[in-house]
Amino acid sequence: MFMWPAKRPVGFLVNLHKQMENYTTHNSNTMRKIIECVPNYSEGRDKTVIDRIVAAISAASANGEKVKVLDVDPGEATNRTVVTFVGSPEAVLEAAFQGAKKAQELIDMRQHHGAHPRSGATDVLPLIPVAGTTLEECAVLARGLAKRLYEELGIPCYCYEAAAFTPERKNLAVCRAGEYEALPEKIADPARRPDFGPEEYNETVAKAGATNVGARNFLIAVNYNLNTTSTRRAMAVAYDVREKGRQAREGGSLTGKVLKDENGKPVWIPGTLKGCKAIGWYIDEYGIAQVSMNITDINEVPLHKAFEEVCRAASARGLRVTGVEIVGLVPKCVLIDAGRYFLEKQQRSTGISEEEIIKIAVKSMSLDDLKPFNPKEKVIEYLMEDEKELAEKERLIRMTVKGFAQETASESAAPGGGSISAYMGALAAALGAMVANLSAHKRGWDDRWKEFSDVADRGQAVMNELLALVDEDTAAFNRIMDVFSMPKGTDEEKAARAAALEEATLYATQVPLRTMKAALKALPIAKEMAQNGNPASASDSGVAALAATAAVRGACLNVRINAAGLKNRQMADELTSEAAEIVDEAMKMQNEVLAIVDSKIEQ
């Protein structure tokens, strides 16, 4: 279902601010899989029914996880409610199933009437990749969900868009043709029968109808304000850019006679943005005309590309984009990609913090011209963060420098040498990134900006990896402490306690080894910047090398002392041997960096 993002949008991506939680894994380089589901139920008037369906969605769980319901948008005229929720694939699938089950129980399609096309109590059930997953994976999940809905509930299902089994059924309109009323004849026709469903019309189908289960890409709804009050001119810009384009007219004018082909059908001139739908209209709220757009494939047309194209088309008609409004939410990658695009266009380093990159995106696309744009309220991944859980995971790195030092100096055993080593490594990588960014911005070195930008990117990545290890090292120590509180009254309890201690000790040995490997990656950055970076920052490269080596050697001490407690001596020897090799390599590289730095300072 496609809905235009007006100033009071309905359905998908509506009023979702400050409602998402439980996201991000900060102690690894992997991204948690997150998908979104936007089911449409054929009830928009009875609040009790709607509330019971939403309650079933909220209560569903898989592997101990639940989904987060973002929005519930009922429509009285359409007699239809759109619900938006997100979570892990397993949790979303279970919530989608339970929502459909409750809708089947509460909605009788024989009594349903509304303005919107529909074929079932749960009319459409699309799955949308958000993070860590792909459209193809969602298509497989959608087909499995459709199969389960029929096998367990008897609800016939059509699979559409990316989940379609046949090309023609990619189009939702084809699957829903004839709506609910046509189901008896469609089920009787093998060519039109649901992908999962009975061969004969039955009482279950009569009551619940059919459900269209699909997979589609994330959709961005965005409005572009123009410096005109002319709806016709805004519509002209929309025609220029939308994939459908405009009907060809005599003389190329907007008002001439429509040209037709040999079959008498209008000739269409396609627009420039594939997969984009757009319309021009006047907005009372702002007192200007606007191009309202849905970007249906952000991989094909990223937001920044659409922005630039609308600006170009507007300029060609003597107009200017005066502000941009994203309706609803966007994945973080949308703003990160945009920020990096505009930085590269300016020949500026992209090796800066995530916050700064997003700030560039916001300013470059005028996202805060109409109203304040707060990424914490607009970016899906940020809204999904559980602040309490995040604060516990990032207890140390969220402290001030002074607070971190004072916490270290306290009588608590943690943070200790492992966390301090990880932080020294993070500072080493940060210094390397700093020298790279200063070099990229050095007067007279403009043609080398990309060289230094790439180095700064590497530095940022290593820094973030080591920052996560600051808290993880302390968490590893606490796991060992937790084992000592386990009961040991029986032989079974003693055995369980011993096994848990061995596992916790192994983990506490592996974490500082990871710190060593990460800190080692900061040394080539320091060497490259000492050799090729801004000469005025040579000493900073030297300090980076010293800090990185200190991180490696400090973490090595933790590897050795923790490995000593392992019962598995072969494993212990392997870990300490690997650690010793890393120390040797780090010392060698440190000396190389310091030699370069000394030569630069003495020049």
N, C-alpha and C positions, 0 to 999 in steps of 0.2 A: 504494500500500500504506500502510495506516494502522497505526502502532505506538504504543502508549501509552508515554509517557516515564517509566518507573519509575526507581528509584534506580540500576538497572543497565540503561539503555536500550539497545535494539538498533537497527541500521539507521541511518536518517537522523539527522544531527546527533549523533554520538557521539564522545566523546574526541578532539575536533578541536583542542585547545589547542596553540598555538605551532607550527603547521604550515603557515601560509599566507604567501605572500610575493609580491613584485613587483607592487605596486599603487600607485596615486595619481599624478596629474600635478600638480606643485606650481607650475608656471609658467604656468598658464592657468586660466580659469574653467570649463573643460569637464571632465566626469567620464569617466574611462575606462570602457568597457563591460566588465562582468564578468557571466558567467553561471555557474551551477552545474549539474552533472549528477550524478544519483544512480542509476546503472544497477544492476539486480539480476540476477545471473548464477546459473544453475541448477547450482551446484556449491558445496558448503559443507564438504566433508570432505577433499578431496584438496588439500593445501597447495601442491603443485607446480603444479597446474593454476591455482589462484588466483593464485599468484605470477607465472606467465607472462602471465596476462591483465592484471594490474596493471602488469607491466613494459611491455607493449604500450601501455597508456594513457600511462604516464610518458614513454615514448620518442617518442610522437607529437608533431609540431610543425607549426605553420602560420605563415608569415611570420616565421620565426625565433623564435616563441614556443612555449612548452610550458605544459601545465597543471600545477597543483599537486594531488597526491593528498592528501586530508585524512584519509581514514579507510578502512579495509578491515575489514569486520565479517562474518566467516563464521558460519553457523549450522549445526551438525551435524544437528539434528533436522529442520530445514526443508530441509537440503541446498541451501543458498542463500547467496550472499555479496552484501552490499550495499557498493558502493564509492562514495565521495563525492570529487569533484574539481571544481576551479574554474579559470577563466582567461578569456581573451578568447573571444568567440563562435567565431572561426575555429579557435582552438586546441582548444576544447572539442568542436566538431563533429568535428575530425579524430581526437581522442583517443577519442571515443565510437565512431566508425567502426572504428578499429583494435582497440578492446576487443571489439567485437562480432565482428570478423573472427577474432580469436584464440579467442574463445569458440566460434565455429562450428567452428573447427579442432579444438579439444580436447574439446568436450562432445558426447556422443551422446545425444540425448533419448530414444532407444529404450531406453536403459539407466537412465534417471533415475527416481528415486523420492524423495519428500520430503513433509513435512507441509504445505508452503505451496502454494497454487495457483500454477500456472505454465503457460506455453504455449510457451516456447522456451529455447534455451541462454542468450540474452540476453532475459530475460523482459520487463522494463520498462526504459525509457530516457527518463526525464523531464528536460526542460531547465527551469531556474528562473532568472528574472531576479534579479540581486543589486544591481547598480549601473549606472547610465547606460543602461539598456535597459528594455523593457516586456514584459509577458506576451504581447502581440500579436506583437511581434518574435520572441519565443522560439517562438511557435506556427508562424510562417513557417519558422523554422530547423528546427523539429522535422519539419515536412512534407518539407522538402528532404532531411533526414537519412534519413527513412523511404524516400524515393524512391531515394536513393543506395544504401542497404542492399539493396534489392531488385535494382536494375539492375546493381550490381557484384558482389554476393555471392549473389544469388538468395534472400535471406531475405525471406519475406512479412512485411508490416508493417501493423498497425492503428494509426491515429492517435487518441489519446484526450485527454480533458480539453480544454484550450484549443485544441489542434491538431486536434480532431475535425472531420471533414467533415460529419457528421450529428449532430443533437442527442442521439440515443440512445447514440452512441459516445463521448460525453463521459464516460460512466461506464466505468471500467476493467473492472468486472465484466462488462459487456456484451461488451466486446472479447475478454475472456479466457474467456467462457462455454464450458464443456465442456473447458477446458484443452487440453493438448497432444493428448490422445487424440481430441478431436473435430475436429481439423484436416482430416482427409480429407473428412468430410461438409460442413464449413463451406466449404471451397474449392470444392466441387462445387455449392454453393448460391449463386447470384448475389447474394442478399440478405444473405448472411453472409460473403461472400468478403472477404479483407483489402483494405485501401485500395490497397496496392501488393503484387501477388502474382500467381502463375500461375493459370491456369484449371483446371489439373489437379494433383493431388497427385503429388509427385515425390521422388526420392531426397534432394535437397537439403533439402526441407521435412521429410522423415522424420528426418533427422539433426539439423538445427538448430532445427526447430519454427518458431514465429512470434514476432516481437518487437512489443511495444506501445510506440510512440514518442509521447511527449506533452509538453505544456508546462503548468506549473502555477505558482502563486504560491509565494513563499517561505513555509515553514511554521515557526511558532514553537512549540516544545514547552515548556510552563511548568507548574510545580507550585506550588500554594498550600497551605501548611501551616495547619491550623486548631487552635485551642485546645480540641480535643476528641479523645477516643479512639474516638468512635462512627463506624464506617464508614457506618451508615445515615444519620446526619446529614450527613456529608460528601457522600454520594450525593444527598441531597435538594438540597444547594446546587448540585451538578453538574447535576441535573435542571432547576433553576431557570434556569440560564444557558446551557446548551448549546442549539444550534439545534433538535435533535431533540426536546428537552423531555422530557415524561413521559406515560405513559398516564393518561387521565382515570379517576378512581375515584369511586364513590359518596360523597357528603358531602365531597368534596375532600380526603379523608384519603390517607395513604400506603399504607394496608393494606386499604381498602375494595374492593368488587367492581369489576373493570374495566368501564368503560362501553363499549358498542359501538354502531356506527352501523347504519343500516337494512340494510347488507350483511353485518352480523355481524363487521365488522372493528373492532379497538380504536380508540377516539378518542384522538388525541394532543393534548396541550397544548404548543405550542412554547415554547422558552426564549427568552431575551432577546438572545442574542448570535449573530448570523448567521454561518454558516460555522465555528462553533466546536464541537469535540467534547470531551466531558468525562466523567470518571468519578470516583467517590469510593472511596477505599480506605485501609487502615491501613498505615503504613510502619514497619517494625521499626527501621530506622536512626535515626529520630527519636522513636519511641515515641508518635506521634500520627496522627490521620487527615489525609487530604490530598485536595484536588481536583486531579486531573491533567488538563491541557487541551492540546489542539492547536488553535492558531489558524491556520486554513487560508488566510485572506485578510487580510493585515495592512493593506491599504488600506481594507477595509470595517470591520474591527475592529482598531485599533491596540492594542498591548500595554497602554498606560495605560488605555484604555477597558475592556478585559477585566479589568484589576486592580480598577478602581473598581467594576465591576459585581459581581465576586465578593465584594468587601468589603461591598457593599450587601446582597447576598443572604445572606451569612453573618450580618451584623448583624441582619437580619430574623428569623433563627432563633436569636438569642441567642449567636452565635459571633463569632469574630474571626480575621482572617488574621494569623498570627504570623511569617510569613517567606515569601519567594517565591524560587523557584529556576528559572532559565532553563537548560534542558537543551540543551547544544550552543552554537551561535553565533547571533548576530543581526546584521543590517545596522546600520550606524551610525545611519541615519535613525530606527530604532525608538527608540533612547535619546534622540536629539536631539529628536524630536517629543514624547516623554514629558517630558523636562526642560523644554521650552518650555511645554508644557501646564500643568505644575504651577507654574512661575514665573508664568504669566499668572493662574492661579487665585489665587495669593498677591498678585497685583497688583504683581509685581516685574519689573524690566527683564530682557528676554531678550538684551540686547546685551552679553553677557559671553562669555568664552572657551568654546570647545567643551568643554574639560575640565571647566569649572565647570557647564555645562549638563548634562553626563552625570552629574556627581556629584549634582546635584539629582534626576535621574531615579532613580539608584541608591538614594538615601536615601528618596525619596518612595514607592517601590514595595517597600521592604524587601528589596532584592536582596542585601544583605550581612548580613542577620540570621542566616542559616543557616550561611554560610561566607563568607570574604572574596571580594569580587567585583572582579576586576581587568579593566577594559575592554580592556587590551592583550591579554588572553587570551580575550575573549568577543566582541569586535567584529570582524567579517569584514575590514573595510577596514584596521584596525590590524594584524591578523595577516598581511595580504597585503603589508605594507610590507617591503621589503628594506632592512634597517637600513644596510647598507654603501652601497647605492645612494643611499638617502635622505641619509645623512651627507655624501656627495659633493655632492648637489644643494643641501643646506642647510648647507654648510660655514661660512658666515659667520653666518647667523641663529641657529645653534646655539651660537655662542660667547657667553661672558659679555660684559657691556658693556666690562669692562677688556680682555678678550682681543681684542675687535673693534677697540678703539682701538689696542692695541699692534700688531695685524696691519696696520692702516692705516698706522701710523707706520714700519713696517719698510721695508727697501729694495726690497721687491717692488712692482711697478707696479700690482698689483691686490690688494685693492680700491682703487678710485680714486674720483674725483668722482661717477661715475654711481651706484655702490653707496651712497655716502654720501648722495647726493640722495634715493635711494629710501628709505633709512632715516630721513632727516629727515621725509619725507612720511608714513612709517608712524607716527612719533612724533606728527606733527600729527593724524592720524586717531585715534590712541590717546587723545590729550588731549581731542579732541572727544567721543569715546565716554565718557571719564571724567566730563566735566562733565554729560553726559546722564544717566549712571547716578547721580551724586550728586544731580542734580535730581529724578530719579524717586524717590529715597529721602528727599527733604527733607520734614521734618515740616510738615504743613499743605497740602502739594501732592499728597496721596494721589489725588485725582481726576484728576491729570494724568500718572499713571505711564505710561499707554500712549503718550502723546505723546512722552515722553522715551525710552521703550523703543524706539520705532521709530527715533529718531535714533541711539541707541546701536547698534542693529543695522546701520545704514548705516555707522557709524564702524568697527565690527568688520570689515565686508566690505572697506572701503577699506584698512584697516590690513593685512589678510591679502594683498590684492592687491599692495600695495607691499612687504611683506616678501618675497614671492616674487621681486620684481624686484631685490632687493638682490643675491641670488646670480646671477640671470639676467644682470645687467649685467656682472658679473665673468666669467661664462661667455662672454658675447659678445666681450669683450676677448680672452679666451684663444683663441677661434676664429680671430681675426686672427693671433695669435701662431703658431698651428698652421700657418697657410698659409705662413708664411715658412720652414718646415722642409720644404716640398714640393720635389721635384726640379725643376730647370730646365735640364737639359742639352740637351734637344731642343726643336724648335719646338712639338711637341705638348705636351710637359711645361710649356713656358712658357705656352702658351695655356690649359691646364688650371689652371695656377697663377694666372693673371690672372683667369680666370672665378671661381675659388674666392675670390680676394681681394675681388672686386667683391661677391660674394654675402655674404661675411662682413662687409664694411664696411657694406653696406646693413642687415644685421641689427643691427650695432652702432649704427647710427643710429636704427633703429626702436625698439629697446629703451628708450633714454632718452626718446624721444617718448611711449612708453606710460607711462613714469614721470611725465612731465609731465601727461598726461591724468588719471592716477590721483590724483596729488597735488592737481590742481585740484579734484577732488571733495571734498577735505577742507575746502576754504574755505567752501562753503555751510553745512557742519556747524558750523564755528567761528562763522560769522555768526549762525546760528540760536541757538546756545548763548549767544553774547554778548548777544543781544537778549532771549532768553526763559528762559535757564537760571538756575541758582542765582547770584545776584549776588556771592556770596562767591568764586565761581570765575571771575569776569570776566577776571582776569589770565591764567588758564589758557587761556581762549578766545583771548586776544590772542597768547599764545605759540604756540598751534596755528596761527593765521593766519600768523605770521612764519615758522614752520617749514615750512608748506605752500608759501609763496611762495619761500622759499629752495630748497626741493626743486624747484620748477618752474624757477626761474632757473638753478640748478646743472645740472639735467638738460638745459636748453636749450643750455648751453655744450658739453655732450657731443654733442648733436645737430649743432651747427654744426661742431665740429672733426672729427667723423666724416664728416659730409656732404661736407666739403671733399675727402675722399679718393675720392669716387665719380666714376667716369667718366661715368655717366649724369647730366649736369648738369640736365636737366629734372626728374628725380626728386629730385636734391639741392635744387633751388630750391623744389620743392613741400614738401619736409619742413621746410626751414628757415623757409619762409613760415608754415606751420601752427604751428611752434614759437613764432614771434614773436607770433602772434595769441594763443596761450595765455598767454604772459608778460604781454601787455597786460591780458588779462582777470584774471589772477591779481593783478597790481598794483592794479587797480581794486578788486577784492574785498578785498584786504588793507587798503587804506585805509579802506574802509567798516567793516570789523571793528574796526580800531583806533580809529576815531571813536566807535563804540558803546562800546568798552571804556573809553576815556577818560571818556566821560560817566558810565558806571557807577561808576568809581573816584572821580570828583569829587563824586558825590552825597553 
